[in-house]
Each structure stands twice: as structure tokens, then as C-alpha cells.
Amino acid sequence: MNTTQHIGVYAAAISLALSLTACADMSRQDKNTAIGAGAGAVVGAVLTGGSTAGTVGGAAVGGVIGNQVNPKK
């Protein structure tokens, strides 16, 4: 791994840690949406070789799925 990749990995880890602290007062459905969007972005990036469209598309689809996992009644 070169220096640029190390910086990217560290930046992603720090961003993830900071973003998790923002979830303290979110509803369960909001948390599911955020988790779904994050997981969808990762899967979309992996499946498309890191393309921006794949990452954004995966985040959108994952967010929708995460939002509907435990819908309000």
C-alpha cells in the first residue's frame, strides 16, 4: 500500500468513527437508513470497481432498503 492509500484508509476510519457519534439521537428507522446507505455504497463501489455512479447508486438503494426494514406503523 502506498502513502496515498494509507491516508485514504485512515481518513475513512476517522470519518466513520465521527459519523457514528452523530447517531445518538436518531430514531431506529433513521439509523437503519444510514446503515443501509453506508453498506449499499460499499457494495456498489465493490461491484463496479469503485465507480462514482456505482457508489452513489448503491447508497441510494441501500438507504431505501434500510428505511423500509422496520417501517413505522
C-alpha positions in Angstrom: 0.0 0.0 0.0 1.4 3.4 -0.9 1.1 6.5 1.3 -2.0 7.9 -0.5 -3.9 4.7 0.1 -2.9 4.7 3.8 -4.1 8.3 4.1 -7.4 7.3 2.5 -7.9 4.3 4.8 -7.2 6.4 7.9 -9.5 9.2 6.7 -12.3 6.8 6.1 -11.9 5.2 9.5 -11.9 8.6 11.2 -15.0 9.7 9.2 -16.8 6.5 10.2 -16.0 6.9 13.9 -17.1 10.6 13.9 -20.3 9.8 11.9 -21.3 7.1 14.4 -21.3 9.6 17.2 -24.0 11.6 15.3 -26.4 8.7 15.6 -27.1 9.1 19.3 -30.5 10.8 19.0 -31.7 9.3 15.8 -34.8 7.1 15.5 -34.4 3.4 14.8 -35.6 3.9 11.2 -33.1 6.8 10.7 -30.3 4.5 11.9 -31.4 1.7 9.6 -31.5 4.2 6.7 -28.0 5.4 7.4 -26.6 1.9 7.9 -28.3 0.8 4.6 -26.9 3.7 2.7 -23.4 3.0 4.0 -23.5 -0.7 3.3 -25.0 0.0 -0.1 -22.3 2.5 -1.0 -19.6 -0.1 -0.1 -21.3 -2.9 -2.1 -21.9 -0.6 -5.1 -18.3 0.5 -5.1 -17.0 -3.0 -4.9 -19.3 -4.4 -7.6 -18.5 -1.5 -10.1 -14.8 -1.3 -9.4 -15.0 1.9 -7.5 -17.1 4.0 -10.0 -18.8 7.0 -8.6 -22.1 6.1 -10.2 -22.0 2.6 -8.6 -21.2 4.0 -5.2 -23.9 6.6 -5.3 -26.4 4.2 -6.8 -25.6 1.6 -4.1 -26.0 4.2 -1.4 -29.4 5.2 -2.7 -30.7 1.7 -3.0 -29.2 0.7 0.4 -30.8 3.7 2.0 -34.2 2.9 0.7 -33.9 -0.7 1.8 -32.7 0.3 5.2 -35.5 2.7 5.6 -38.1 0.0 4.9 -36.6 -2.7 7.1 -38.7 -1.5 10.1 -41.3 0.8 8.7 -43.5 2.9 11.1 -46.9 1.5 11.6 
